[in-house]
Amino acid sequence: MPQITIRKLSDEVHRALRAQAANEGISAEEKARRLLAEGLFPSAQSGFGDRLRELARNVDLDGVDLERDRSGIDAADLS
């Protein structure tokens, strides 16, 4: 498997890398590998709308009559 050496890494970045790795119970080298992989191949993190769509994917709405509420909206009194 290929190897890489990163020179001129700031002390601040190195400390943060070691701290995050320690918090996760892994080596700094493993944390660096994961960060590189996530940066190069980001997972498709779903947003709120994507999660809602996934929840509703198996909902059968055939024959369900949905009616839009057209009643007025009162503005909030912010005084």
For each residue, the residues with C-beta under 8 A, 3 or more apart:
1:
2:
3:
4:
5:
6: 9 32
7:
8:
9: 6 13 14
10: 13 14
11: 14 15
12: 15 16
13: 9 10 16 17
14: 9 10 11 17 18 28
15: 11 12 18 19
16: 12 13 19 20
17: 13 14 20 21 28 31 32 35
18: 14 15 21 22 28
19: 15 16 22 23
20: 16 17 23 24 31
21: 17 18 24 26 27 28 30 31
22: 18 19 25
23: 19 20
24: 20 21 31
25: 22
26: 21 30 31 34
27: 21 30 31
28: 14 17 18 21 31 32
29: 32 33
30: 21 26 27 33 34
31: 17 20 21 24 26 27 28 34 35
32: 6 17 28 29 35 36
33: 29 30 36 37
34: 26 30 31 37 38
35: 17 31 32 38 39
36: 32 33 39 40
37: 33 34 40 41
38: 34 35 41 42 43
39: 35 36 42
40: 36 37
41: 37 38
42: 38 39 45
43: 38
44:
45: 42
46: 50 51 54
47: 50 51
48: 51 52
49: 52 53
50: 46 47 53 54
51: 46 47 48 54 55
52: 48 49 55 56
53: 49 50 56 57
54: 46 50 51 57
55: 51 52 59
56: 52 53 59
57: 53 54
58:
59: 55 56
60:
61: 64 66
62:
63:
64: 61
65:
66: 61
67:
68:
69:
70:
71:
72:
73:
74:
75:
76:
77:
78:
79:
